[in-house]
Amino acid sequence: MADYDVVIIGAGAAGLHCAAHAARRGRRVLVLDHAKQAGKKILISGGGRCNFTNLYASPENYLSANPHFCKSALSRYSQWDFIGLVSDYGIAYHEKTLGQLFCDDSAKDIVRMLLAECDKYGARVQLRTEVTAVTHDATNGYTIETQRGDTRQTLYSDKLVVACGGLSMPKLGATPLGYQLAEQFGHRIQPVSAALVPLTLQPHDKQALEELSGVSLPITASANDGFFREAMLFTHRGVSGPAILQISSYWRPGESVELNLCPDTDVAEWLKQQQQQSPKAQLATVLQQLLPKRVAQRLQAWQGWPQQGNLADLSHSQIERIASFLNRWPLKPNGSEGYRTAEVTLGGVDVNQISSKTMESQLQPGLYFIGEVLDVTGWLGGYNFQWAWSSGYACGEGV
């Protein structure tokens, strides 16, 4: 007889939520994690206050090679279900921008809640435990070899849930174990890359713009099918801020990102109006009505826009050149800051080989994948946590 009905690898958001729901249904559940504490990514998220879901979470907020896959889980365990759980535990929260919900006090409240749910239904959580090998046979089910300090342990389980995340934030212990287990049992992996990540600039752009580090402004950013209107932040290495993190999931190396630095203004028409109304004004002066002063000054010098003379002296072609840059800056990043600062991993276990109802492998009975390890990537703003809760629930109800 197996030691457990269900062993879950990964004591993060998806794994803990799955464990509680599986145990609630009477399953003997063990959660394994190599970290010293559960929910490490939860604890640092949202500046330590955990953006635990989004009021507007829907399938349209997720990227996947199969965009329909996430619909079932999201509909069966929605943001309202998780908000209800948070409320049951008396955790105070507030909405920031764009439907993002944060704890009033600390992300620790969410981790304590998840662990309390596991404890309530009898799911065990075992930390500081490294999974060294997994095999399967008809007699024993899944055999999981583990190492805990100097102690080796062999566990047997009828079912195995892979909830050990992607490659983002290696300082928190991210490893490719989830992808390795998937490939071991015949699964395809959609190409993975860092997502929700700052972008770095080409050397010549970096040199020109690094003095703007720390300055932010509202913009729109677009690439491929992505379009976001939020803030951009200049950094020492490139650009960041919500607009850039969002568009990084859509951008591909070698491509450009189109930035509109004046999203509420048709700059060409506006400059022509200013030319009529204030012909003796300086270009530098009027640009500061549209942009932060430091940004206006730096762009004017960098792009070689006229430094002397009045607005009346600007030619039609000069106006068009200035407007084209401010409304349609084709920024070609040098790359991204990579997994070190990425919030999530784009790509992952191919969902076309996974049941959208139960998260079970269609190739290997009793093997399940949930959370970030799957090829389902949410927008910035609580969407990835919601996928963890939804996929964890679907699996917990199915194992």
Buried (B, 14 or more C-beta within 10 A) or exposed (E): EBBBBBBBBBBBBBBBBBBBBBBBBEBBBBBBBBBEEBBBBBBBBBEEBBBBBBBBBBBEBBBBBBEEBBEBBBEEBBBEBBBEBBEEEEBEBEEEEBBBBBBEEBBBBBBBBBBEBBEEBBBBBBBEBBBEEBEBEEEBBBBBBBBBEEEEBEBBBBBBBBBBBBBBBEEEBBBBBBBEBBEBBEBBBBEBBBBBBBBBBBEEBBEBBBEBEEBBBBBBBBBEEBBBBBBBBBBEBBBBBBBBBBBBBBBEEEEEBBBBBBBEBEBBEBBBEBBEEBEEBBBBEBBBEBBBEBBBBBBBEBEEBBEEEBBEEBEEEBBEBBBEBBBEBEBEBBBBBBBEBBBBBBBBBBBBBBBBEBBBBEEBEBBBBBBBBBBBBBBBBBBBBBBBBBBBBBBBBBB
